[in-house]
Amino acid sequence: MPATLSRRAVLARSAILVPIGLPGGLIVRPAMAADYSFRQFHNQAASSPLHRRLVEMWLAIGAETNGRVVAEVFAENAGIPGSDPAALKMLISGELDFFTLMGGILGQAVPVAEVQQVPFAFRTAAEAHAAADGALGAYLREEMAAKGIHGFPVGAFDNGMRQTSSTRRPITVPQDFEGLRIRLPAGQMFTDTFRALGAEPVTINVNGIYEALKSGKVDAQENPLAVNEVFKLYEVQKHLAMTNHMWSGFNLMANGALWRKLPEDIRAVIERNAAKSVRAQRDDQGRFNAGLRTTLAERGMIFNEVDQTPFRARMIPVYAAWREKLGSKCWALLEGHVGRLG
């Protein structure tokens, strides 16, 4: 019988080693000689701006620490079974060192993190960034720490505003969602939002979207435009509605126990370079998403604009329910950034 690989063996076979670079491009020491060797997971493709900036971030950290720190960056969570939810459990248990994850899925462990996905709250990605870097983000980091997760002061990478693509028909008004089987990531906020619109939610990890659309298991999906390009969803979708219904981003996190054990100087280097990488990636992603409308139209996708007013009206019961779930403090911090909801 073939041997069964352990999870750590899978990681070892899937890793992308980040060498330690100094001026001149030298590798100053092998990974095994480093004082600190980390694993960094994310769920995007290796061609994504997120992957590129994470690799650059760890290279810069390695250079600044003179090779004391090395990291392996794993695109698409190294293909582990269970994808994001499984990786989140690994992060909390200490089996994984660093991870990026959207708030909706993080909400499985830190319930208030779902606030990042409140529908039609953030009007632009820049508004969401300001909230993540401000008072709302500080509150979320406190709640993360209580669950054994370290969050970063400037740690919200961007994915962009979420749009809706469909196979059967274009989406123009709320009624177009009636009976539509739509792929959603894990997270109760997503489920509540689309049920309020009359859709039939189907939870599928990001690495399964393409096959679910191709097979007809779902009729639609919602994601920033970059996901349509990176995962080639244009091959199995036709209509793309600019619903701008949620902001999507990736929270950079570390295992809390690991973080507390690191020397202060190492923590400072990581936080400083993380902030620089986050800001650069936000710019990258903004430009990428802005140019994708033309690119995806050339690939055959048909775009349409959406008036958000009737959609937002359907969210009133969702807002009422989530104000109670998230708590008055969290909701007040959100409204402090975006204005009154509901």
Buried (B, 14 or more C-beta within 10 A) or exposed (E): EEEEEEBEEBBEEBBBEBBBBBEEEEEBBEBEEBEBBBBBBBBBBBEBBBBBBBBBBBBBBBBBBEBBBBBBBBBBBBEBEEBBBBBBBBBBEEBBBBBBBBBBBBBBBBBBBBBBBBBBBBBEBEBBBBBBBEBBBEBBBEBBBEEBBBBBBBBBBBBBBBBBBBBBEBBBEBEBBEEBBBBBBBBBBBBBBBBBBBBBBBEBBBBBBBEBBBEEEBBBBBBBBBBBBBBEBBEBBBBBBBBBBBBBBBBBBBBBEBBEEBEEEBBEBBBBBBBBBBBBBBEBBBEBBEEBBEBBEEBEBEBEEBEBEEBBEBBEEBBEBBBEBBBEEBBBBBBEBBEEBE
